[in-house]
Amino acid sequence: GAVVSQHPSWVICKSGTSVKIECRSLDFQATTMFWYRQFPKQSLMLMATSNEGSKATYEQGVEKDKFLINHASLTLSTLTVTSAHPEDSSFYICSARDPGQGIYEQYFGPGTRLTVT
Amino acid sequence: GQNIDQPTEMTATEGAIVQINCTYQTSGFNGLFWYQQHAGEAPTFLSYNVLDGLEEKGRFSSFLSRSKGYSYLLLKELQMKDSASYLCVGGNFNKFYFGSGTKLNVKP
């Protein structure tokens, strides 16, 4: 149980275009999902907390107009990187909390590697 | 703040025991978690502590002392596949705060 998927696994896009990344909880309902970014040889940095049916909460320094988050249902959250630039190239990972498994534990998706050329 | 410190890199021998320490400075954590991350992959959950003491889970054990802001992850009977980064993570209901990770190299 508690499986989280992401799509796509990797994507290459041109500078100035937008990319959408999907995060799905496959066997549980996630009222809260989290989006992280990880640069090479660095740890995960929380970008935003996505709550179903309400606006996402962004961490300091993360541009909400650039990283659009939509949590339209209890099993799906999307992150759209708008007007992507090469410096946005990173590993994007989502996680979700399964209330049935414990209130603290988060389950991570496999990640999406974004390369902006 | 949520400063979480752990060693950058460690090396150990297959079959041995290794302890990865983590210290933190925060007043907002409800739990201390350990995750394993292989290069290019997402983290996978290993263990967590909400109360002081030792939690054992097969070859992996984790210890927490909240008063000292200290935790460690103990790996026994090391295997080559244990070569990975180990992330110390402080968490509450709303957020996880990640340490920079300890890269463990297991050699034959």
Backbone of each chain as ProteinMPNN parsed JSONL, in Angstrom:
{"seq_chain_A": "GAVVSQHPSWVICKSGTSVKIECRSLDFQATTMFWYRQFPKQSLMLMATSNEGSKATYEQGVEKDKFLINHASLTLSTLTVTSAHPEDSSFYICSARDPGQGIYEQYFGPGTRLTVT", "coords_chain_A": {"N_chain_A": [[0.811, -1.21, 0.0], [0.182, 2.417, -0.018], [1.315, 3.82, -2.324], [2.913, 6.062, -4.475], [2.848, 7.738, -7.51], [4.577, 9.307, -10.26], [4.443, 11.375, -13.147], [5.771, 12.876, -16.029], [8.571, 10.5, -15.975], [10.931, 11.551, -16.801], [11.793, 14.541, -18.499], [12.529, 16.621, -21.235], [12.771, 19.927, -22.153], [12.38, 22.978, -24.041], [13.824, 26.166, -23.401], [11.698, 28.603, -22.033], [9.297, 27.352, -22.48], [6.47, 25.544, -21.015], [6.059, 23.06, -18.488], [4.302, 20.263, -17.292], [3.952, 18.361, -14.387], [2.781, 15.382, -12.997], [1.442, 14.067, -9.983], [0.42, 11.261, -8.33], [-1.545, 9.578, -5.896], [-1.854, 6.224, -5.549], [-3.24, 4.21, -4.165], [-4.486, 5.283, -2.025], [-6.133, 8.05, -0.425], [-5.025, 11.285, -0.582], [-4.986, 14.054, 1.243], [-3.134, 15.959, 1.529], [-0.319, 16.875, -0.288], [3.161, 17.076, -1.1], [5.649, 19.043, -2.65], [8.936, 18.743, -3.786], [12.279, 19.805, -4.556], [15.342, 18.801, -5.927], [18.67, 19.43, -6.306], [21.707, 18.385, -7.963], [23.708, 16.4, -5.847], [22.739, 17.582, -3.598], [20.431, 18.018, -0.844], [16.898, 17.297, -0.458], [14.676, 19.964, -1.082], [11.934, 21.542, 0.239], [9.336, 22.745, -1.731], [6.624, 23.465, -1.857], [3.464, 23.041, -0.221], [0.724, 21.135, -0.974], [-2.688, 21.329, -0.87], [-5.718, 19.615, -1.057], [-8.306, 21.042, -2.846], [-7.782, 23.637, -2.083], [-5.65, 26.575, -2.041], [-2.143, 26.24, -2.726], [0.553, 26.169, -0.353], [3.402, 27.999, -0.356], [6.942, 27.726, 0.035], [9.341, 29.986, 1.397], [10.931, 32.022, -0.973], [10.235, 30.566, -3.187], [8.729, 30.935, -6.253], [5.413, 31.472, -6.706], [3.997, 32.087, -8.987], [5.484, 31.03, -10.943], [5.831, 28.356, -10.423], [3.253, 26.532, -10.646], [0.759, 25.06, -8.765], [-1.687, 22.597, -8.558], [-4.204, 20.987, -6.881], [-6.403, 19.063, -7.553], [-7.942, 16.861, -6.934], [-8.396, 14.173, -4.524], [-6.45, 12.387, -5.123], [-4.66, 13.391, -6.905], [-2.152, 15.696, -7.713], [-0.757, 18.465, -9.393], [2.195, 19.916, -10.754], [3.194, 22.698, -12.42], [5.739, 23.941, -14.285], [6.347, 27.019, -15.32], [7.336, 28.945, -18.172], [9.995, 27.862, -18.433], [13.443, 27.783, -17.471], [16.964, 27.143, -17.999], [18.108, 26.986, -15.417], [16.105, 25.883, -13.965], [16.297, 23.244, -14.283], [16.231, 20.193, -12.754], [15.67, 17.684, -10.201], [12.517, 16.742, -9.53], [10.42, 15.955, -6.924], [7.555, 14.449, -5.573], [5.533, 13.998, -2.647], [3.28, 12.238, -0.505], [0.951, 12.159, 2.139], [-0.382, 9.461, 3.892], [-3.194, 9.213, 5.57], [-4.172, 6.937, 6.787], [-1.981, 5.471, 7.467], [-0.569, 6.68, 9.399], [0.099, 9.784, 10.928], [2.375, 11.218, 10.404], [4.121, 10.161, 8.541], [5.518, 10.288, 5.264], [5.098, 9.392, 1.864], [7.055, 8.895, -0.944], [7.059, 9.847, -4.385], [8.515, 8.516, -7.447], [9.979, 10.503, -8.627], [10.744, 13.161, -10.975], [12.785, 13.95, -13.583], [13.813, 16.934, -14.789], [15.008, 18.569, -17.586], [16.061, 21.514, -18.939], [16.641, 23.016, -21.936]], "CA_chain_A": [[0.0, 0.0, 0.0], [0.824, 3.729, 0.035], [2.158, 4.0, -3.507], [2.799, 7.362, -5.129], [3.458, 7.723, -8.835], [4.802, 10.584, -10.917], [4.542, 11.311, -14.597], [6.639, 11.825, -16.572], [9.772, 10.168, -15.208], [11.925, 12.532, -17.203], [11.315, 15.396, -19.58], [13.436, 17.636, -21.766], [11.984, 20.973, -22.803], [13.135, 24.152, -24.462], [13.693, 27.337, -22.558], [10.528, 29.42, -22.33], [8.075, 26.54, -22.525], [5.939, 25.103, -19.719], [6.042, 21.606, -18.295], [3.416, 19.832, -16.208], [4.324, 17.097, -13.732], [1.651, 14.853, -12.23], [1.718, 13.234, -8.814], [-0.804, 10.54, -7.983], [-1.548, 8.538, -4.877], [-2.526, 5.157, -6.28], [-4.097, 3.331, -3.37], [-5.002, 5.978, -0.853], [-6.517, 9.422, -0.685], [-4.049, 12.184, 0.042], [-5.48, 15.419, 1.347], [-1.966, 16.83, 1.447], [0.856, 16.416, -1.029], [4.287, 17.983, -0.984], [6.544, 19.093, -3.806], [10.322, 19.006, -3.448], [13.233, 19.929, -5.65], [16.659, 18.359, -5.492], [19.758, 19.66, -7.236], [22.74, 17.337, -7.811], [24.518, 16.312, -4.63], [22.119, 18.342, -2.518], [19.28, 17.341, -0.273], [15.599, 17.751, -0.944], [14.192, 21.233, -0.562], [10.499, 21.655, 0.096], [8.908, 23.894, -2.509], [5.268, 23.874, -1.512], [2.522, 22.059, 0.309], [-0.475, 21.177, -1.805], [-3.861, 20.859, -0.153], [-6.848, 19.366, -1.936], [-9.4, 21.994, -2.821], [-7.389, 24.983, -1.653], [-4.399, 27.043, -2.629], [-0.919, 25.664, -2.166], [1.377, 27.008, 0.514], [4.741, 27.986, -0.91], [8.063, 28.054, 0.907], [9.988, 31.269, 1.104], [11.863, 31.986, -2.092], [9.663, 29.817, -4.317], [7.792, 31.817, -6.957], [4.158, 30.768, -6.925], [3.526, 32.301, -10.35], [6.32, 30.239, -11.835], [5.568, 26.951, -10.11], [1.82, 26.471, -10.398], [0.353, 23.793, -8.169], [-3.124, 22.36, -8.53], [-4.537, 19.729, -6.194], [-7.809, 19.044, -7.945], [-8.669, 15.732, -6.343], [-7.704, 13.563, -3.397], [-5.405, 11.484, -5.587], [-3.842, 14.007, -7.952], [-1.631, 17.059, -7.625], [0.109, 18.757, -10.531], [3.136, 21.029, -10.667], [3.512, 23.219, -13.739], [6.864, 24.872, -14.322], [6.032, 27.919, -16.422], [8.459, 29.674, -18.745], [11.152, 27.184, -17.849], [14.797, 28.223, -17.8], [17.942, 26.088, -17.684], [18.341, 26.865, -13.973], [15.009, 25.089, -13.385], [16.644, 21.832, -14.453], [16.38, 19.619, -11.416], [14.9, 16.479, -9.911], [11.33, 17.161, -8.79], [9.837, 14.791, -6.235], [6.368, 14.718, -4.758], [5.234, 13.02, -1.61], [1.913, 12.33, 0.004], [0.733, 11.56, 3.45], [-1.519, 8.553, 3.946], [-3.735, 9.31, 6.939], [-4.398, 5.606, 7.344], [-0.72, 4.847, 7.847], [0.121, 7.432, 10.444], [-0.065, 11.177, 10.525], [3.627, 11.885, 10.111], [4.924, 9.55, 7.492], [5.283, 10.69, 3.885], [5.518, 8.435, 0.844], [7.587, 9.659, -2.043], [6.993, 9.379, -5.752], [9.823, 8.168, -7.995], [10.686, 11.689, -9.091], [10.741, 13.578, -12.388], [14.008, 14.697, -13.9], [13.544, 17.962, -15.788], [16.159, 19.215, -18.215], [15.649, 22.628, -19.78], [17.764, 23.327, -22.84]], "C_chain_A": [[0.841, 1.255, 0.0], [1.814, 3.925, -1.098], [1.847, 5.346, -4.139], [3.51, 7.293, -6.471], [3.646, 9.141, -9.346], [4.904, 10.368, -12.409], [4.804, 12.697, -15.147], [7.82, 11.526, -15.652], [10.89, 11.147, -15.534], [11.366, 13.321, -18.374], [12.402, 16.398, -19.945], [12.579, 18.679, -22.479], [12.883, 22.143, -23.163], [12.857, 25.316, -23.523], [12.49, 28.174, -22.993], [9.227, 28.654, -22.397], [7.656, 26.147, -21.113], [5.874, 23.589, -19.666], [5.144, 21.27, -17.11], [3.858, 18.472, -15.701], [3.153, 16.657, -12.864], [2.136, 13.971, -11.081], [0.405, 12.591, -8.386], [-0.59, 9.582, -6.819], [-2.425, 7.421, -5.418], [-3.509, 4.352, -5.436], [-4.541, 3.973, -2.057], [-5.361, 7.405, -1.259], [-5.613, 10.359, 0.106], [-4.609, 13.598, 0.082], [-4.339, 16.419, 1.225], [-0.853, 16.152, 0.663], [1.924, 17.495, -0.95], [5.132, 17.904, -2.257], [7.933, 19.53, -3.353], [11.14, 19.161, -4.725], [14.597, 19.509, -5.104], [17.663, 18.599, -6.597], [20.843, 18.622, -6.971], [23.553, 17.492, -6.539], [23.983, 17.197, -3.506], [20.905, 17.587, -1.999], [17.984, 17.91, -0.837], [15.216, 19.073, -0.283], [12.698, 21.317, -0.821], [10.159, 22.918, -0.681], [7.549, 24.401, -2.026], [4.485, 22.698, -0.966], [1.212, 22.239, -0.428], [-1.641, 20.56, -1.041], [-5.046, 20.734, -1.095], [-7.936, 20.404, -1.746], [-9.047, 23.388, -2.348], [-6.042, 25.35, -2.274], [-3.197, 26.4, -1.946], [-0.205, 26.683, -1.283], [2.815, 26.894, 0.053], [5.783, 28.347, 0.148], [8.683, 29.381, 0.465], [10.983, 31.107, -0.03], [11.365, 31.222, -3.299], [8.585, 30.671, -4.967], [6.506, 31.071, -7.292], [3.618, 30.966, -8.326], [4.333, 31.501, -11.363], [6.053, 28.748, -11.655], [4.109, 26.834, -9.67], [1.436, 25.083, -9.893], [-1.158, 23.726, -8.101], [-3.385, 21.009, -7.912], [-6.034, 19.529, -6.359], [-8.614, 17.917, -7.316], [-7.831, 15.129, -5.224], [-6.586, 12.625, -3.823], [-4.475, 12.118, -6.611], [-3.443, 15.433, -7.605], [-0.721, 17.27, -8.822], [0.976, 19.976, -10.238], [3.45, 21.449, -12.087], [4.64, 24.233, -13.614], [6.646, 25.756, -15.55], [7.278, 28.664, -16.869], [9.785, 29.134, -18.19], [12.469, 27.762, -18.355], [15.781, 27.119, -17.427], [18.188, 25.913, -16.181], [17.216, 26.124, -13.252], [15.262, 23.595, -13.544], [16.963, 21.235, -13.088], [15.599, 18.313, -11.352], [13.728, 16.916, -9.037], [10.643, 15.93, -8.213], [8.597, 15.23, -5.462], [6.248, 13.663, -3.671], [3.814, 13.243, -1.134], [1.835, 11.646, 1.353], [-0.51, 10.691, 3.39], [-2.069, 8.576, 5.362], [-3.944, 7.953, 7.597], [-3.146, 4.935, 7.84], [-0.039, 5.553, 9.0], [0.213, 8.88, 10.006], [1.235, 11.845, 10.134], [4.328, 11.382, 8.862], [4.523, 10.045, 6.115], [5.817, 9.616, 2.951], [5.882, 9.204, -0.412], [7.31, 9.006, -3.391], [8.396, 9.121, -6.264], [10.608, 9.346, -8.538], [10.573, 11.921, -10.587], [11.992, 14.407, -12.643], [13.708, 15.645, -15.052], [14.852, 18.556, -16.283], [15.644, 20.282, -19.162], [16.833, 23.045, -20.636], [17.667, 24.747, -23.397]], "O_chain_A": [[2.069, 1.183, 0.016], [2.999, 4.165, -0.87], [0.688, 5.72, -4.314], [4.651, 6.837, -6.551], [2.954, 10.063, -8.914], [5.379, 9.334, -12.879], [4.107, 13.635, -14.759], [8.036, 12.227, -14.664], [11.684, 11.522, -14.672], [10.556, 12.81, -19.147], [13.092, 16.943, -19.084], [11.75, 18.331, -23.32], [13.996, 22.275, -22.655], [11.782, 25.42, -22.933], [12.294, 28.42, -24.183], [8.154, 29.257, -22.371], [8.381, 26.381, -20.145], [5.659, 22.925, -20.68], [5.216, 21.908, -16.06], [4.106, 17.551, -16.479], [2.6, 17.445, -12.097], [3.113, 13.233, -11.208], [-0.583, 13.273, -8.116], [0.411, 8.868, -6.76], [-3.6, 7.636, -5.714], [-4.512, 3.865, -5.957], [-4.922, 3.286, -1.109], [-4.939, 7.893, -2.307], [-5.467, 10.224, 1.321], [-4.691, 14.263, -0.951], [-4.548, 17.577, 0.864], [-0.497, 15.003, 0.924], [1.625, 18.674, -0.759], [5.298, 16.838, -2.85], [8.098, 20.525, -2.648], [10.751, 18.715, -5.804], [14.953, 19.824, -3.968], [17.539, 18.05, -7.692], [20.899, 18.042, -5.886], [24.022, 18.581, -6.207], [24.711, 17.518, -2.567], [20.418, 16.648, -2.628], [17.989, 18.88, -1.594], [15.409, 19.265, 0.918], [12.247, 21.182, -1.958], [10.619, 24.011, -0.352], [7.351, 25.597, -1.815], [4.8, 21.534, -1.215], [0.663, 23.338, -0.501], [-1.578, 19.405, -0.62], [-5.34, 21.66, -1.851], [-8.426, 20.62, -0.637], [-9.928, 24.238, -2.223], [-5.395, 24.538, -2.936], [-3.231, 26.065, -0.762], [-0.349, 27.893, -1.454], [3.387, 25.804, 0.068], [5.534, 29.163, 1.035], [8.553, 29.811, -0.681], [11.78, 30.168, -0.044], [12.018, 31.231, -4.342], [7.635, 31.086, -4.304], [6.526, 30.131, -8.086], [2.867, 30.127, -8.824], [3.91, 31.322, -12.505], [6.052, 27.983, -12.619], [3.775, 27.011, -8.498], [1.749, 24.069, -10.517], [-1.823, 24.66, -7.651], [-2.849, 19.997, -8.365], [-6.822, 19.783, -5.448], [-9.834, 18.018, -7.183], [-6.688, 15.533, -5.008], [-5.849, 12.117, -2.977], [-3.588, 11.443, -7.134], [-4.28, 16.264, -7.252], [0.006, 16.36, -9.222], [0.556, 20.925, -9.576], [3.926, 20.637, -12.881], [4.513, 25.248, -12.928], [6.751, 25.289, -16.684], [8.159, 28.975, -16.067], [10.569, 29.854, -17.573], [12.587, 28.171, -19.51], [15.456, 26.251, -16.617], [18.448, 24.799, -15.727], [17.347, 25.776, -12.078], [14.522, 22.775, -13.001], [17.842, 21.71, -12.369], [14.957, 17.899, -12.318], [13.929, 17.405, -7.926], [10.327, 14.984, -8.935], [8.604, 16.258, -4.784], [6.805, 12.571, -3.781], [3.229, 14.307, -1.341], [2.556, 10.692, 1.646], [-1.558, 11.117, 2.905], [-1.459, 8.007, 6.267], [-3.899, 7.837, 8.822], [-3.218, 3.936, 8.556], [0.965, 5.068, 9.522], [0.388, 9.16, 8.82], [1.211, 12.944, 9.579], [5.054, 12.131, 8.207], [3.337, 10.204, 5.824], [6.854, 9.007, 3.212], [5.124, 10.051, -0.884], [7.324, 7.782, -3.523], [9.371, 9.466, -5.596], [11.783, 9.204, -8.877], [10.336, 10.993, -11.361], [12.222, 15.431, -11.999], [13.388, 15.209, -16.158], [15.693, 18.988, -15.494], [14.88, 19.99, -20.081], [17.897, 23.387, -20.119], [18.528, 25.168, -24.169]]}, "seq_chain_B": "GQNIDQPTEMTATEGAIVQINCTYQTSGFNGLFWYQQHAGEAPTFLSYNVLDGLEEKGRFSSFLSRSKGYSYLLLKELQMKDSASYLCVGGNFNKFYFGSGTKLNVKP", "coords_chain_B": {"N_chain_B": [[15.399, 27.79, 14.292], [15.661, 25.15, 11.812], [18.035, 23.569, 11.754], [19.717, 20.815, 10.622], [22.138, 18.488, 11.078], [24.471, 16.26, 9.726], [27.027, 13.802, 9.052], [28.933, 14.168, 6.04], [29.943, 12.095, 4.464], [30.599, 8.569, 4.701], [32.484, 5.561, 5.158], [32.312, 2.047, 5.107], [32.749, -1.458, 5.86], [31.624, -4.372, 4.152], [29.351, -6.464, 5.871], [29.878, -5.372, 8.322], [29.034, -3.101, 11.081], [27.488, 0.075, 11.094], [27.154, 3.406, 12.257], [25.213, 6.209, 11.819], [25.183, 9.493, 12.606], [23.057, 12.184, 13.696], [22.34, 15.505, 14.331], [20.153, 18.006, 15.59], [18.497, 21.204, 15.63], [15.802, 22.444, 16.733], [12.491, 23.407, 17.615], [10.187, 22.462, 16.727], [9.676, 19.876, 15.85], [7.861, 16.864, 15.553], [8.575, 14.333, 15.066], [11.351, 12.226, 14.154], [12.873, 11.209, 11.28], [14.264, 8.658, 9.179], [15.524, 8.244, 5.956], [16.371, 6.394, 3.031], [18.274, 6.984, 0.148], [18.997, 6.146, -3.072], [21.223, 7.016, -5.725], [19.773, 9.202, -8.042], [17.223, 8.35, -7.548], [14.049, 8.404, -5.787], [13.599, 9.117, -2.264], [13.362, 6.443, 0.126], [11.449, 5.189, 2.798], [12.814, 4.424, 5.975], [12.87, 4.37, 8.866], [11.386, 5.696, 11.883], [11.241, 7.897, 14.728], [9.262, 8.909, 17.353], [9.135, 9.074, 20.059], [11.612, 9.17, 22.719], [14.37, 6.932, 22.563], [15.142, 3.617, 21.327], [14.353, 2.308, 18.163], [13.808, -0.664, 16.555], [14.214, -2.281, 13.461], [14.51, -4.829, 11.773], [17.512, -5.049, 10.039], [18.001, -2.441, 10.451], [18.153, 0.19, 12.812], [16.945, 2.882, 14.773], [17.665, 5.683, 16.807], [16.586, 8.064, 19.219], [17.052, 11.079, 20.982], [15.356, 13.476, 22.356], [15.81, 15.581, 24.128], [18.481, 16.074, 23.803], [18.622, 16.682, 21.162], [19.342, 14.781, 19.21], [19.974, 12.05, 17.073], [20.451, 8.748, 15.797], [21.174, 6.463, 13.132], [21.424, 3.054, 12.854], [23.053, 0.593, 11.118], [23.177, -2.783, 10.531], [25.089, -5.749, 9.723], [26.123, -5.046, 7.141], [25.447, -4.651, 3.668], [26.408, -4.691, 0.215], [24.48, -3.406, -1.281], [23.583, -1.517, 0.433], [24.933, 0.774, 0.028], [24.408, 4.077, -0.319], [22.697, 7.236, 0.005], [21.856, 8.534, 3.179], [19.236, 10.012, 4.733], [18.54, 12.282, 7.216], [15.671, 13.376, 8.731], [13.632, 15.863, 9.941], [10.375, 16.206, 11.211], [7.01, 17.454, 11.236], [3.443, 17.648, 11.507], [2.911, 19.146, 9.298], [5.207, 19.62, 7.751], [8.321, 18.427, 6.325], [11.74, 18.504, 7.131], [14.774, 18.333, 5.626], [17.968, 16.89, 6.275], [21.293, 17.26, 4.951], [22.141, 14.831, 4.137], [23.931, 11.715, 4.362], [26.405, 10.172, 2.663], [26.903, 6.854, 2.242], [29.432, 4.576, 1.761], [29.857, 1.301, 0.993], [32.262, -1.12, 1.182], [33.853, -4.061, -0.209]], "CA_chain_B": [[15.508, 27.249, 12.951], [15.589, 23.708, 11.686], [19.33, 23.064, 11.33], [19.919, 19.374, 10.776], [23.521, 18.211, 10.704], [24.91, 14.871, 9.662], [28.286, 13.757, 8.3], [28.761, 14.189, 4.589], [30.254, 10.811, 3.84], [31.196, 7.553, 5.556], [32.845, 4.32, 4.476], [32.295, 0.895, 5.997], [33.023, -2.727, 5.184], [30.524, -5.338, 4.057], [29.218, -7.314, 7.049], [30.129, -4.604, 9.546], [27.977, -2.248, 11.617], [27.825, 1.489, 10.964], [26.217, 4.317, 12.923], [25.176, 7.529, 11.202], [24.646, 10.42, 13.597], [22.328, 13.357, 13.228], [21.96, 16.441, 15.385], [19.229, 19.001, 15.063], [18.158, 22.321, 16.501], [14.483, 22.945, 16.421], [11.489, 23.152, 18.646], [8.925, 22.16, 16.074], [9.577, 18.523, 15.302], [7.122, 15.833, 16.267], [9.184, 13.043, 14.8], [12.627, 12.229, 13.449], [12.769, 10.137, 10.293], [15.42, 8.297, 8.356], [15.213, 7.772, 4.617], [17.486, 5.961, 2.191], [18.119, 7.45, -1.227], [20.006, 5.786, -4.053], [21.441, 8.085, -6.694], [18.801, 9.305, -9.116], [15.933, 7.796, -7.157], [13.385, 9.09, -4.677], [13.883, 8.527, -0.952], [12.476, 5.407, 0.647], [11.343, 5.275, 4.248], [13.49, 3.386, 6.749], [12.511, 4.292, 10.278], [11.139, 6.979, 12.522], [11.095, 7.953, 16.186], [8.461, 9.982, 17.924], [9.544, 9.117, 21.461], [13.011, 8.852, 22.979], [14.698, 5.523, 22.665], [15.585, 2.868, 20.164], [13.37, 1.593, 17.369], [14.52, -1.639, 15.747], [13.447, -2.73, 12.306], [15.388, -5.693, 11.008], [18.928, -4.65, 10.092], [18.088, -1.011, 10.717], [17.629, 0.689, 14.08], [17.111, 4.322, 14.912], [17.614, 6.146, 18.19], [16.282, 9.489, 19.362], [17.054, 11.774, 22.267], [14.798, 14.795, 22.063], [16.436, 16.597, 24.975], [19.813, 16.362, 23.263], [18.539, 16.988, 19.731], [20.292, 13.818, 18.656], [19.454, 10.782, 16.583], [21.368, 7.995, 14.948], [20.698, 5.308, 12.393], [22.384, 1.961, 12.984], [22.884, -0.426, 10.09], [23.925, -3.991, 10.871], [25.326, -6.728, 8.643], [26.114, -4.238, 5.935], [25.502, -5.295, 2.362], [26.846, -3.758, -0.82], [23.329, -2.628, -1.725], [23.326, -0.442, 1.396], [25.613, 1.984, -0.44], [23.365, 5.034, -0.676], [22.665, 8.372, 0.92], [20.897, 8.368, 4.263], [18.729, 11.34, 5.034], [17.932, 12.531, 8.523], [14.563, 14.278, 8.401], [12.781, 16.274, 11.04], [9.051, 16.436, 10.666], [5.789, 17.631, 12.012], [2.297, 17.287, 10.695], [2.827, 19.94, 8.067], [6.414, 19.722, 6.93], [9.547, 17.682, 6.551], [12.964, 19.256, 6.916], [15.79, 17.326, 5.315], [19.394, 17.114, 6.404], [21.987, 17.214, 3.662], [22.375, 13.445, 3.768], [25.233, 11.078, 4.553], [26.666, 9.177, 1.628], [27.572, 5.682, 2.805], [30.1, 3.702, 0.797], [30.137, -0.024, 1.55], [33.294, -1.766, 0.374], [33.939, -5.511, 0.057]], "C_chain_B": [[15.407, 25.752, 12.949], [16.909, 23.138, 11.194], [19.451, 21.587, 11.642], [21.291, 19.043, 10.238], [23.817, 16.727, 10.747], [26.192, 14.825, 8.846], [28.028, 13.634, 6.807], [28.938, 12.809, 3.974], [30.889, 9.866, 4.85], [31.508, 6.323, 4.709], [32.866, 3.183, 5.485], [32.462, -0.376, 5.162], [31.808, -3.639, 5.206], [30.526, -6.266, 5.273], [29.385, -6.585, 8.365], [28.872, -3.866, 9.993], [28.411, -0.798, 11.468], [26.736, 2.323, 11.628], [26.332, 5.687, 12.276], [24.472, 8.466, 12.161], [23.976, 11.626, 12.956], [22.011, 14.235, 14.426], [21.067, 17.512, 14.778], [18.927, 20.052, 16.109], [16.816, 22.865, 16.065], [13.531, 22.648, 17.554], [10.187, 22.66, 18.042], [8.755, 20.76, 15.541], [8.723, 17.635, 16.195], [7.742, 14.463, 16.087], [10.489, 13.224, 14.059], [12.649, 10.993, 12.569], [14.112, 9.858, 9.64], [14.941, 7.719, 7.035], [16.501, 7.341, 3.933], [17.233, 6.47, 0.774], [19.293, 6.975, -2.074], [20.072, 6.877, -5.105], [20.384, 8.052, -7.795], [17.43, 8.759, -8.795], [15.338, 8.616, -6.023], [13.735, 8.412, -3.355], [12.889, 7.435, -0.6], [12.574, 5.405, 2.166], [12.053, 4.109, 4.928], [12.917, 3.252, 8.147], [12.127, 5.675, 10.785], [10.978, 6.813, 14.027], [10.24, 9.159, 16.551], [8.843, 10.176, 19.399], [11.033, 8.803, 21.585], [13.211, 7.351, 23.012], [15.037, 4.919, 21.32], [14.414, 2.16, 19.491], [14.131, 0.629, 16.454], [13.617, -2.17, 14.643], [14.365, -3.554, 11.426], [16.834, -5.269, 11.159], [19.105, -3.185, 10.45], [17.477, -0.678, 12.078], [17.839, 2.194, 14.102], [16.88, 4.703, 16.364], [17.324, 7.631, 18.203], [16.423, 9.924, 20.813], [16.59, 13.19, 21.998], [15.461, 15.887, 22.893], [17.804, 17.001, 24.452], [19.777, 16.746, 21.79], [19.437, 16.061, 18.928], [19.569, 12.552, 18.229], [20.576, 10.032, 15.884], [20.625, 6.855, 14.27], [21.792, 4.254, 12.448], [22.071, 0.917, 11.916], [23.77, -1.612, 10.429], [24.095, -4.873, 9.639], [25.283, -6.037, 7.28], [26.234, -5.07, 4.666], [25.894, -4.242, 1.328], [25.693, -2.855, -1.258], [22.955, -1.513, -0.754], [24.077, 0.838, 1.033], [24.565, 2.941, -0.994], [23.551, 6.259, 0.205], [21.578, 8.143, 1.953], [20.521, 9.744, 4.779], [18.074, 11.367, 6.4], [16.887, 13.619, 8.311], [13.763, 14.593, 9.652], [11.411, 16.621, 10.507], [8.013, 16.768, 11.701], [4.634, 17.345, 11.076], [2.299, 17.977, 9.344], [4.053, 19.862, 7.171], [7.475, 18.717, 7.313], [10.718, 18.614, 6.283], [14.098, 18.257, 6.771], [17.189, 17.796, 5.697], [20.027, 16.948, 5.037], [22.319, 15.789, 3.232], [23.789, 12.985, 4.022], [25.394, 10.015, 3.483], [27.482, 8.035, 2.236], [28.146, 4.832, 1.673], [30.416, 2.379, 1.491], [31.128, -0.718, 0.618], [33.407, -3.243, 0.747], [34.943, -5.817, 1.169]], "O_chain_B": [[15.099, 25.144, 13.974], [16.908, 22.297, 10.295], [19.304, 21.166, 12.79], [21.579, 19.289, 9.066], [23.452, 16.031, 11.695], [26.43, 15.714, 8.029], [27.025, 13.063, 6.378], [28.188, 12.405, 3.085], [31.621, 10.295, 5.742], [30.876, 6.082, 3.68], [33.379, 3.341, 6.593], [32.333, -0.364, 3.937], [31.056, -3.663, 6.18], [31.571, -6.79, 5.66], [29.063, -7.132, 9.42], [27.807, -3.98, 9.387], [29.578, -0.475, 11.691], [25.553, 1.988, 11.568], [27.42, 6.256, 12.196], [23.304, 8.264, 12.494], [24.29, 12.022, 11.834], [21.473, 13.757, 15.425], [21.207, 17.875, 13.61], [19.078, 19.826, 17.309], [16.726, 23.66, 15.129], [13.755, 21.738, 18.353], [9.2, 22.462, 18.75], [7.78, 20.481, 14.843], [8.844, 17.65, 17.42], [7.472, 13.542, 16.858], [10.713, 14.248, 13.413], [12.469, 9.873, 13.046], [14.979, 10.729, 9.567], [14.083, 6.837, 6.99], [17.58, 7.859, 4.221], [16.113, 6.395, 0.268], [20.439, 7.35, -1.829], [19.091, 7.58, -5.345], [20.134, 7.011, -8.401], [16.561, 8.707, -9.666], [16.025, 9.413, -5.384], [14.128, 7.245, -3.343], [11.72, 7.497, -0.98], [13.648, 5.597, 2.736], [11.916, 2.957, 4.516], [12.525, 2.163, 8.567], [12.492, 6.692, 10.196], [10.628, 5.743, 14.525], [10.485, 10.278, 16.102], [8.868, 11.297, 19.907], [11.637, 8.241, 20.671], [12.334, 6.599, 23.436], [15.196, 5.617, 20.319], [13.599, 1.507, 20.143], [14.989, 1.047, 15.677], [12.44, -2.463, 14.852], [14.932, -3.05, 10.456], [17.333, -5.142, 12.277], [20.219, -2.734, 10.72], [16.423, -1.198, 12.445], [18.793, 2.711, 13.521], [16.03, 4.138, 17.053], [17.755, 8.37, 17.318], [15.982, 9.241, 21.738], [17.343, 14.009, 21.471], [15.652, 17.002, 22.407], [18.235, 18.14, 24.636], [20.812, 17.102, 21.226], [20.2, 16.507, 18.071], [18.681, 12.053, 18.92], [21.546, 10.64, 15.432], [19.609, 6.359, 14.755], [22.948, 4.529, 12.127], [20.948, 0.422, 11.832], [24.981, -1.46, 10.595], [23.358, -4.763, 8.66], [24.508, -6.405, 6.397], [26.992, -6.037, 4.589], [25.724, -3.043, 1.555], [25.9, -1.682, -1.568], [22.118, -0.666, -1.065], [23.876, 1.874, 1.667], [23.919, 2.659, -2.003], [24.451, 6.308, 1.043], [20.509, 7.62, 1.639], [21.371, 10.529, 5.202], [17.176, 10.58, 6.697], [17.198, 14.677, 7.763], [13.276, 13.692, 10.336], [11.293, 17.263, 9.463], [8.124, 16.413, 12.874], [4.836, 16.851, 9.967], [1.759, 17.458, 8.367], [3.942, 20.024, 5.956], [7.531, 18.224, 8.44], [10.7, 19.406, 5.341], [14.354, 17.446, 7.661], [17.55, 18.952, 5.473], [19.366, 16.543, 4.081], [22.731, 15.562, 2.094], [24.736, 13.763, 3.913], [24.608, 9.07, 3.409], [28.611, 8.235, 2.685], [27.433, 4.427, 0.754], [31.163, 2.35, 2.469], [30.87, -0.884, -0.574], [33.097, -3.632, 1.873], [35.14, -6.98, 1.52]]}, "name": "protein", "num_of_chains": 2, "seq": "GAVVSQHPSWVICKSGTSVKIECRSLDFQATTMFWYRQFPKQSLMLMATSNEGSKATYEQGVEKDKFLINHASLTLSTLTVTSAHPEDSSFYICSARDPGQGIYEQYFGPGTRLTVTGQNIDQPTEMTATEGAIVQINCTYQTSGFNGLFWYQQHAGEAPTFLSYNVLDGLEEKGRFSSFLSRSKGYSYLLLKELQMKDSASYLCVGGNFNKFYFGSGTKLNVKP"}
